[in-house]
Amino acid sequence: MTSREERRRHDNLVPLAALISREMRTEKMEKPIVKYGHAAQSRKGEDYFLIKMDCQWLPGNLSSTFSVFAIFDGHNGNAAAIYTRENLLNHVLGAIPRDLGREEWLQALPRALVAGFVKTDTEFQSQGETSGTTATFVIVDRWTVTVASVGDSRCILDAQGGAVFSLTVDHRLQENVEERKRVTASGGVVGRRTVGGVEIGPLRCWPGGLCLSRSIGDMDVGEFIVPVPFVKQVKLSHAGGRLIIASDGIWDVLSSEMAAKSCHGLPAELAARQVVKEALRTRGLKDDTTCLVVDIIPPDNSIPLSTPAKKQNKLRALLFRKKSHDSASKLSKKLSAIGIVEELFEEGSAMLAERLGNDNSASQSTSGLFTCVVCQIDLAPREGISVHAGSIFSTSSKPWQGPFLCADCRNKKDAMEGKRSSGVRVA
């Protein structure tokens, strides 16, 4: 090699410090700043919350870090709320295959959340406790927000530009017509309390008298009260946004827009206090009242924090635009550039055959054995039962089509869908 060629090659080299600096700048732009605040007032002592900033789906790999924010509003005691707070995250992570990249991990989350909720419910009910809890469980991974919920706690998104959107669905029998139909079709009875021959109060499910159609626990009200969550996954633009996660002590008093407006311009900690203060000012302390505020903030201050007013009306119609499968990456970049929130996933069906999908590989453990997609136990040969067996939602009549359930989880599935008696006795 001539000296001229050596000089040319040397000139093309980039110093190691410059490479590291470049990677850090890239990482910084890809990763927003997440700040949070919490406030609560207790009346019954049945509201619990979870804040965990240092989770990793690949243990020991800092680039796989994500955050979890959750609220559990218990009823008939606090046992279910405490158990769910301590176990739900581990059950969700246990349902996700190992060694996934970020895109694969985010795509696996919706099904893993369904499996984790059902496993938590099954394990808690096996303890013989009769309490129950709502669960609103939020995972923030960079600009992607995934929310799973049962019950009537709620998570809203205050997107930059002034638009407010709900990322959850209330599972109250009084308001949710589809859930009333599902509960009735599965063997429950929906009606109000009767006192002196007069019906009073909101619609409830009997036996048990629960106002909710979905929860974790509640073994004494019938298994048609299911733990299968509504799941929504969105990708924020690089302008960021604010999440408000709260129990019904907030939402019984404030609309989503009122809650967002009450804390505009405040940092997360003060914002959470202000939302609780506004709810208490309106109605007083009638119920446990808990609020988490999570701000997802762009790291580069040069990025505008709000959408210009002239563009707001045009962008409202485009917010939560579905992801295009033909040009997903190009669309994602365009949406991020102009401040549009991209909807990646949404599903609320209570049917496990619909929620767990068609996938043999997801039911196979590292040992080569097949596992139950819900409880993750290994299945002996011919022991697994296809989640689609006997289901009207099955896209295949093949009995070996995965994913698979163990016998106990198959019984749980049948009970939730009203295909067998739950065996519940209520005095």
N, C-alpha and C positions, 0 to 999 in steps of 0.2 A: 504494500500500500504506500502511495507517495505521500510526501509531507503535506501536499495540498489537499488530498483526500482526507488525511487525518484531521487537518484543521476544519474542513467542512463538516466532518462527522462530529468533531468536538463542539462546533458552533451550534449544531442541532440538538445537543444534549440540554436537558433542563435540570437545574440544581434540585437536589432532593428537598430542600426547604421550600422551594417554590411549588413543587408538586404537592407537598403536604398542605401548604397554605391554600392551594387551589382546591384540593379535596375538601378542606374544612369549610371553604366558602360555599362550595356546592352542597355539602351536607347541611350547612346552616340554612340555605334557601329552601331545601327540601323539608326541613323540620321546623314547624312553628314553635312559638313559646306557648306553654299551657299554664295558665294561672287559675286558681280556684278560690272560692269562698264558701263558708258554711254558716248557717244560722238555724236555730230551732227553739221552739217553746214546747214543753211537755205537759200534757194533762193526764194521759193514761200510762205513759211510759212504754208504748208499744211501737214507736217509730225508731228505726235504726238505719244507719248509713255506712257506706264503705267508700273510702278514698285510698287509692293505691297507685302511686305514680311510677313505680320502678318495676313493673311487670315485664317479663320477657317470655316470648313464645319459644325462643331457643335459649335455654339457660346458659348464662355466661357470655352471650353475644349481645353487646350493648346496642348494636344496630337493630335488634329485634325488640327494643323497649316500647311499651305502650302503657296507657293509663286507664284505670277503671274508676268509674264513679257510679254509685248505686244507692237507691233508697228502698227500704223494706218497711212497709206499713202493716204491722201485725194487727190481728183481731182475735178475740177470745183467748187472750194471753200473748206473751211475747216469745214463746219457745220457737215457733216456726220462723219468725223474723231473725232471731239469733242464729239458728241453725243454717238458714239460707245465707246469711252474711258470711258465715265461717266456711261454707262448703261449695257454694255455687261456682265460684271462679275456678277452683281446682277441677270440678266436674266438667266445666266447659273446655278447659285446656286439655283434659284427659281424652276428650273426644276428637282432638285434632291430630292428624298424622304428623310425625316428626320430620324435621329437616325440610320444611317448606320455605320457599322464598316469600317475600312480602305479598306479592299479588296472589299467590296460591293460598297463603294464610288468610288473607282478607276474604277470598272466595269461599274458604272452608268455614268461616265464622258462623254464618246463618244456621247451617245444619248443626254445628257443634253447640250453639246456644240452645236449640231445641232439645238436643240430647241431654245437655247439662241441666236444663230446667226440669225435664221429666225425671232424670236420675235423682236430683235433689228431692223432689216431691216423693218419689217412691221410698227412698231411704228414710225420710222424715216420718212418713206415715207408718213405716215398720216399727217405729218406736212407741206407737200407741198414743201419741199426743194428739189432741183434737184442735189445737189452734191452727191458724192459717196466716198467710201474709201475701200482700202484693209484692211485686218485684219489678223495679225499673232499673235496668242494668245497662250501663253505657260504656263502650270501649272507644277510646280515642287513640288512633294510630296515625300520627302526623296529621294530614288533612282529611283523613277518612274517619267518619263517626258511625258506629254501629250500635243500634239500640234494640234491646229485647225487653218486652214488658208483658206482665199479666196483672190484672186488677185495674185500679183507677188512680194510681200515681201517674205522673205525666212528665215527659221531657219535651221541651219546645226549643226551636232554633230561632234565634234572632239574627238573621243574616244581615251582613253589611248592605245598606241600601234601604233599610226600614221594613223589610218583609219579615213576618213572623209565621213560622210553620210548626205544626205538631209532628213529632217523630214517633208518637205512640197512639194507640187507640184505647179508649176507655172501655173496659169490660164490665159495664154496669147494665144490669138487666133492664133498668128503667129506660135507658136511652138507646141501647143497642138491640135493634129488632132482629138482626141476623143471629145474635147469640141467644135470644129468647127462643127462636125457632130451633136452634141446634140443641139446646138443653131439653126442650120439650120432646124433640125427636129421639133423644137419647134416654128418655124415661123419667125426666124430672117434671115437676109441676111448678109453674110460675104463677104467682099471685101475691096479693097484699096480706098483711096481718088482719085478722078479724077480731074486733073487740066489741062485744055487745051487738053482734050482727052487723057491724059497720066496718067496711074496709078502710084501713088507715096506712099511711106511710108509703114508701117506694115499693116497687115490685121486688119480690124475693123468690128464691128457689127453694122448693120443699121436696124432701125433708131438709131441715137445718135452718132455713130462714136466712140464707146468705144473699146479700144484694149483688154480689159479684158472680160472674159466670166463669171466671178463670182466676186461679190462685195457686199458691204452693201450700200444701198441708190440707186442712179441712177434711179429715178423713170421715167425719160424722155427717157430711152433707151429701154424699153420693159422688161417685167418680166421674159423673158427667160435668162436674166442676173441674176443669182440666188445667194442667200446668203448662200447656203448649203456648209459647209466647208469640205475640205479634213481633216481627223483626223488620227493621228498616235500616238500610245502610246508604249513606250519602257521602259525597266527596265535596268538601268546601272549596271555594276559590282561594287563591293566595291572599285575598283580603281578610280571610278569617271569619269569625262569628262568635256568638255567645250562646251557650246552652243553659237553660234553667230547668233543673230537675227538682221536683217537689212532690210531697204527699198531698192527699186530698184536702188537708187542712188549708192549703193555699188555693187549690182549684175550685173548692166549693164556694169561694168568695171572689176570686179574681179570674177574669178571662185571660187567655194567653197574651193578648195584646196589652191588657192592663198590667200584667206582671212585667212584661218587657219594658213598657213605657215607664213604669214606676222607678226603674233603676238605670235608665239611660245615662251614660256619661260617668257612672260610678265604677271604681275598681271592683273586682269580683267579691272581695270580702265585704265591703260596704254594700254592694248590690244585694247580696244574699240577706243581709240584715234588713235592708229596706223593703224587700219583697215580704218578709215575715211581718215587719212592722205595719205595712200597708194592709195585709190580711187581718191582723189583730185589730187594727184601727177600725176596720169595717164591721167586723162581727164579734170581736173578743175571742178569748181562748176557749172555743167549744170542742176542739179536738187537738191531738198532737199535730204540730205544724213544723215541717222540716223543709229546708230549701238548700240546694247546692247550685252555685253559679260557676260555670266553667268558661273561661275566655280562651279562645284559640287565636293567637295573635301572630301576625306576620313578623318575622325577625328583622326585616328591612324596613326602616321607618319611611323610606321613600315610596313604599307601596301605599296608595290611598286607602284609608280606613272606611270610606263610605263611597257609595256610587253617586255620581253627579245626578242632581235632581232631574235633569232633562232626560236621562236615560232610564229612570226608575220604572216608568209606566211600561216601556218596551220590555224591560228585563223581567218584570213580574210574570208575564206570560210564559217566559222561558225558564223560570226557576223550577228546579226539580225536573228538568228534562231528562228523559230516559237515555241510558247509555246506548250508543249505536254500536252494534256488533261488527259492522263493516269497517268502520274507521274509528275505533274506540280511542286509540292514543291521540290521533289528531283532534278529535272532538274534545277530549279531556283538556288538551292544551288550550283550545279556543275558549272553552267554558271558563277555565281558570283565569285566563287573561282578561275576560270582561266581567268577572265577578258573579258567575252563575253557579248555583249549587247543582251538582249532578247526582241524580238518583241512580244508585247502583243495584239496589235490591229492595223489594218489599213483598212480604207474604204474611197473611194472618190466619190461614186455615188451621183448624183444630185437628185435622186428620194427619196422623203420622205418616201414612203412605205418601201423602203429598209433600210433606215437609222434609222427609228423609231421602227422597229421590231414588234414582236408579244408579247404583254404583257398587260393583263387587269389590274393587280394590280398597274402598274406604272401610270395609268390614274385615280386612285381613290384617292381623298383627304382624310384628316383626319376626315372630317365630314361624310364620307361615300358616298358623291356625286362624280360623275365622273367629271374630269377636262379635258380641252383641253390640249393636250400634249405639244403644242407650247406656247400658251399665258397664260396658267394656270388658266383661268377663270372657275368657276363652271358651269356645264352643267345641265340644267333641264332634267327630264326624256324624253327620245326619241329625245332630241335635238342634242346629239353628233352624228357625222358621222365618221364611221371607216376610219382610214387612208388607209386601204386596199380596201375600197369599189370601185369597178370598176377598180382595178389595176391589171395589168398583173403580178405583182410581188407578189400578195397575195398568201399565202400558205393555205388559207382557204376561202371558199365561204360564211362563216357565217357573216351576216351583223353586228352582235354584237361583233365580234372579235376586241379587242382593239389593240393599243391605239386609242383614239378618237380625233377628231378635231371639233372646233366650225365652224359655217357657214363661218365666215370671213377667218379663216385659211384654210378651205377647198377650198375656192375660190382662195386664194393665191397659194395653192398647184396646183390647176388646171391651173392657169395662168403660173406658172413656167414650167409646163410640156407641155404647148402649147395646152391645152384642151379647152381653151376659149380665146377670144380676151382680151388683157391686157387693152384696152381702152386708151392706150398712144397716145397722139397727139404730134408730133414733127414738129416744123416749118421748 
